[in-house]
Amino acid sequence: MEEYVGKAVRILYCCALLLGSILIIMSFIRVPSPQSESYLVFYTDSIFREAGSWVGYLLALVVIGGVTYSVAGRARQRSDDDRHELPDITRKFTERFSPSRSRINEMLQLGVPILINLILFTYVVGHVNAINRTRLIDAKLASVDHYLTGTYPFISLETLRFPDWLVETIVLSFVNLPFFLAFGAVVAYRKSRLVFAKYAIAFFTSIVLMIPVWLAVPVMSPQDRFIDNVYHLSVPAGVEEALDSYAPAAPVRAFLAQMRKSKGELAIMPTTTFPSSHAAWATIVMVYLFEASVVAGTVTAPFLVLSTFGTFYLAQHYFVDAPAGVIVGILSVVISSLTFRKWKDES
């Protein structure tokens, strides 16, 4: 498995090099906004502040895990010196969970490029949003939705009165996708380094695939563009007429209000809507959770499906964004699998 980890690390650093190159190229693009420079810093900072609670949870897990490893390591050393002093259950626990230098090195080898990629991705997204600020084509994407469905799904779906518990589950599934991403990584890592390596490569491959599309199709969320109309732009007559009857359920209203509050200080709204990263990442998580554990995949699959449905039900994406995101997710999984299959065949 060490060879898979080493090759995954090399690919992750290549992804970081690619994202860094994209960031450098974008820095030379003149953005027609006097607030763009300060916005890039603020946008990155706001993302990390929004993720602050998750960072706190992760740090707590690291601390608890470190203490557990330390205690387990001492217990194992003690059991090696005098095995009769420890009960069988304690000895089995320490043998399974005690730290090893190779495992720690392996986690660092994978963790460092993953962290670098995430930081670079955050800055790239900030540049994408600033560049797209004056190039919006939301009306065209809304018309595509109407052509495919005969309605504007982010508006018309609210006429279907789901039970409050289901709506709240949709909201929780959408908001907590980062948890499912982290859970998928843990399960994949516990299953095998190969599954984790494919999972990580597929995730960052999806990012590389989506960035040029976000630049080619600059659109905001339906909430930002039409429901709240934060830029005070003209609204197509069909959308405006449909919005007259827009009456979301109470959990959806609370969610939309929270989203508006979280973006309240942003001078430039996100424009990474098509394709949906939520749908792409939910697809990737589902694939590798089932590969790692059928039980884990079965338990989480309904939440991942609801998360994808929530992208347009909660007016954060257009309907067409979701299938486009699923396609990106599947393509990323295929690319990752083919890459590792090629290495396996060569070895």
QUIWOLIN-V99210 format. One line per field, one symbol per residue. psi: psi as a letter, one per 20 degrees, with the letter a starting at -180 (. if undefined). A space follows every 10 residues. Layout:
psi->???
This chain:
psi->hhhggghggg ghhhgggghh ggggghiipo pmpijgghgg ggggghghhh jghhgggggg hggghggggg ghghhghhhh hnhiipqghg ghghhhjqqq hhgghghghh hghggggggg gghghggghg higjkpkhhg hhhgghghii anhighhiio nqqhhgghhg ghgghkhhgh ggghgggghh gqhgggghgg ggghhhghhh ghhhhhmoqa qhggggghmh jlrqpqgggg ghhhjonqrg hgggghhhgh ghjhiphpqq klgorohghg hhggggghgh hhohggghgi ghhhghgghi ghhjkirrgh hghggggggg hgggggghgh hghggh.
